[in-house]
C-alpha cells in the first residue's frame, strides 16, 4: 500500500531508510542535515532499532563499520566537512566489502564555508576522497520523492554488491518540502532472519567455521588479487546500475548535463528554450552515464553545457564521455551560489 504525504527532503531520506529496513543509525549533528539525526533519535527507539549520537563523524563512520560487519543495515549522514572526516572509514568499508548507506547533504565550502546548498563534493564522492582503488555507488536525487526512493532502495543495492551506497544531495533539497508517495508497511521487526542469509557476516561462529573480514592483506600478491576482485565487481555495477534521465529531444542541438537541484532548474529552462535544447540528468553519479553521452555526441552537430553548483567538477567526466566529438562548455557558481534559470538561458543563447 502507498499514501501521499507532505515531507521535507531530509525527513524523506530518514523515513526511506527506515522503510528499507534500517537497523542502526550513527551520526553527529551538522547543518543542513540535522533533521535526519533528529528524526532518527525519535523514531528508531519507537521501533526497537538503534540510534546513537556519536562524539564525532570519525566515531560515526566507525560505528557504522562495526554494525555493518555484523550484518546489520547501518547508516550515517552528515554534511560536507563531516563527510571529509569519514574518508578513511569509507575506504575501509569498501576494502572490507561492507554494505551501508552514507548521506551527504552538501553545504558550501571549502573549509567550514556556509550552510547553503552546494555540489562541490562531486570529486570527493566519485573519485574517492579516501585512499586506495575503491568506488562508492552514488545517487543524486532531484526531488524529495527521489530522496525517499533512493534511501528506501539503498540497502538492497549495497547488500547485492557488498558495497557502500552514498546519496549525494544538498542543503536546498534537504530543506525543501514536497508531496511524496511513501510505502505503508511495518519495518522489519528484527534483523535476525536477514542476517542469517549473509554468509559473510560476523554473527557468532557456533556450529560453523569462523569468518574473517579484514582489509590488511600482507601476503605477497594477496592485496593485488583482492583489488582485481573489487574491480570486477565495479565493472558489474557499471554494466547493470547506471541510471539517468533524458528530457527533451534526442536531436536537440545543445544538451545540458546537470544533476540534483540544478537539474530541476534546467528542466524549467528547457520548457522556455524549445526543442533545440535537451537535458541529460545523471541519476547515478557513479556509475556515470558515459555511454549515453558518448552516443549523443556528434562532430559539428551537438554541443554540451554542464551546469553545476561548483567551479567545474562533473564537467570533467562529461568531457571524457564526449571524447572530443563535441564541444563542452561549463556554467557554475561556487560557495553555495545557486545557478539561476536566467543565467542558463543567457548561456544557451550564446551557444545556439
N, C-alpha and C positions, 0 to 999 in steps of 0.2 A: 504494500500500500504506500501511497505518497500523499503529501499535503503541501500546500503552498503557504509560505510564511515570510515575513519581512525580517531580514537578518543583516547584520554588519559583517564585512568581509572576514575580519579576524575571528569572529564567533563562528562563522560558517566553516572555517578551517578546523576549529576545535570540535565542532559538532560532527563534521565529516570524519574526523579521526576516531571519535567515539563510536559512531555508527559503523566504522570499518573494523572495529574490534580492538581498539587501543586498550592495552593492559596497564601501561605506566607512562606518566609524563614527568619529565625533569626539566626545570627551567629556572631562569633568573630574569627579573624584570628589566626591560629597556623599552623606551618609546621608539617607534609607534606600534609595537606588537603586544602591549601589556594586557589587552583584553583576552589574549589566548591563555596565559597562565592564570589570570583572574577567574576566567570561566572554568578552567580545569580544576582549580582549587575548590570550587563549589560543587561541580558536577561529579567528578570522579569518586570522591568519598561516598556519595549517594548511591553509587552502583558498585561499591566494593572494589574499586580499582585504585591504583597508587598515584598520588600526587606528592611530589617533593619539590619545594623551592630550595634549590641548591645554593651554596655560598658564592658561586661564580659560574661563568659559562664553561670554564675548564672542567669544573666539577660536573656540570650538567651533561656534557658530552660523554664523560667517562662513566657516569651513572647509566646513560643510555647503552653504552657498550656492555656494562655488567649485566643489565637486564636482557639485552638482545642475545648475549651469548648463552643465556639460559632458556632461550626460545620464546620470550615474551615479546609482544608487539609494543615497541617503545618509541618515544617521540620526544623531541625538544624543539623549541622555537626561540628565535632571537631577532635582532636587527643588526645591521652591518658590522659595527665594531665587535659585537658579541660573537657573530659568526667567525670573524677573524681569529678570535681566541680559541675556536673549536677546530682549527685546521689540522693540527696534529691528530686529534681524535678521529676526524673524518678519514685521514689516511689509514689509521689503524683499523677502523671499521671496514674499509674496503679491502685492506690486506687480509683481514680475518674473515671476509665474506659474510658480514653480519647485516641482516635486513633491519631497517629502521626508517623513520621519517624525520627529516630536518626541515624546518620552515624558516625562511629568511624574509622578513618584511622590511625591505631595504629603506634606508634613510640616506640623506646627503652626506658625502664625505669629500676628501679623506679626513682622517682623524675623527674626532667626535662630531664634526660637521654640524648638522642640524637635524630636525625631526621631520623634514619634508620628504616626500617620496622621491626615489631615485632608481636608476638602473645601472649604477656604477659597479655592481658586484658581479657582472656577467663574466668577466675574465676569471675572477676568483672561483666561480661556480663551475664553468665548463672547461677551463684549462687546468684546474687543480690548484687550490690555494695551499695545499699541504705538499708533502714530499712523496716522490715515487711516481710510477706509472699507474694511475688509477682514474676512474671515471665515476661521476655521480649521475644517475638518471635525474634530469632536471625538467620540471614542469613550469610553464609560465602562464598562469591564468589571466584572462582579461575581463572577468566578471566575478561577482560574488557567487554565482551558480557554479562556476568552474573552481572557485576556491573550495567549495564544498565537495564537488565531484572528485577532484584530484586527490584531496585528502582522504576521501572515502576509499578510493581505489589503490592508494599508495602502498598499503601493507601487502596486498595481493601481489603487486608487481615486484616489490622489494623481496618478498619471500620466493617468488618464482625464480628470480635470478640471484638470490642471496647477495643483495647489493643495496646500499643506502639510496633512498629517493629524497631529492630536495624539491620543495615548492619555492620557487623564486618569485616573490611578489613585491609589492611596495606599499609605502605608507598611504598612498591615495586609495588603492583598492582595499587595503586593510581597514580603513575608516569609512569606506563607502557602504551605504545601506541600499539593498535592492530586494525585491520579492524573489524568492527561490523555491524550488521544489526539493523537498527532503524526503528521505526514506522513513517510513514508520515501521519500526521493528525493535525488538528488545536486543540491546547489545549482548554479546556472548557472556553468559553468566560466569563461566570460569575459563581459564586458559589451558586446563589440563588435557583435554581431548586434542585440541590442535597441536599442542606441544608434543604429544605422543607420536605425531606423524613426522616430526622434524628429526630425522636420523642423525643430525649433526649437533643438536642442542646439548648443552651440558646440564642435564636434568637428573643426575644421580645415576650410578652405574650398577645398581643392584640387579643381578641376573644377566648382565651383558658386559662386554669388554669396555674398558674406559675409553673416552673420547678425548681428543686434544684439539683445541683451536688456538693458533698462535700466528704471529707474523714474523717472528725471529727464526730465520732459516739459514743456519750456518754451514750445513754440509755442502761441499763443493757441487755447484750446479743446481742445488735444490731451489734456491730463490729464483734463478732464471726460469726453471721449469714451472714454478708457480706463476710467474709473470706471464709466461706464454699461455697458461691455463686461463688466467684472468683476461688476457687479450682475446682469446677465442670466445669467452663469454660476452665481452664488449662487442665483438663482431655480431654475435647472435642478437644482442639488443639493438644494434644499429639496423639489422635487417628486418626486425619484427616490430619495433616500438616507436618508430618515427611518426610524429603526429603534427599536422599543420592544417591551416585553413586558407583557402583561396577565395577572395572576394573580388567581384568584377569579372571582366572578360579575359580569357587567356591570350587574346590577340591585342590586348592593350599595348600602347606604346611605352608607357612607363609603369614599372611595378615598384610599389613601396614595399619594403620589408620592415616590419615592426612587430613588437610583442607587448603583452601586458597592457597597461593603461594607455600607452602610446598607440597601440593598435586600435583601441576604442576610438581615439581621436581621429585616426586615419580613416576609419570606416565612415565617419561623418564627412570627411573631406572628399572621399570617393563619390558620394552622392552629389556633391557640387561640381566635381571635376569631370563627370561624364564617363563615357566608355573608353576614353583614351588612357585611363588610369586604373590599375588593379592593385590588389594587396595580397602579399604572401605573409601570413602570420605564423611564425613558428610556435607551436604549442609545446613541443619538447625542444628545449634549447640544447640539450644533449640527450639522445642523438639528434643532431641538427639536420633539417630537411634539405640537404645539399643537392640531392638528385633532382627534385622538382625545380629548384632554382637553376640548375645546370640545363635542364630540359627547356626551360622558358627562354634562357639567354640565347641571343641570336645576333651575329655580327651585323651592325648597321641598321637593325630593326628594333631592338629593345634597349631600354635604359632602366637602371635600378636606382632607387633612392632609399637608403637606410636611415630610419628616424629613430633616435634613442634619447633617453634622458641621461646622457653622459657625453664625453668628448670623443667617442668613437671606439667601440669595443666589438659588438656583434658585426659591424661593418667589415671587419677582417675576415670573418667566416663567410660573409656574403661574397666578398671578392674572391676568396678561394673557390667557392662554389661556381661562380661565374667563369673563373679561369681565363679571364682576358677576352671573352667572347662579346661582352657588352660593357659600356661604361657604368661605373658605380659611383654615385655621389652620396654625400652624407649631410644630415641635418641633426644637430643635437644641442642640448642645453645641460650643463653640469650643475652639481651642488644643489639638487632639489628643484631646479628650474623645470617647469612643465612646458613642453612644446605646445604651441597653440595651433589651431586649425588655420588661422590666417598666415602664420609663418610657413606652414606646409604648402598651402595653396600658392603663396608667392614663389616658393622654391620650384614648385611644379610648373608654374607659368614659364619660368626661365628655361626649364628642361624641355618643355613642349615647343 
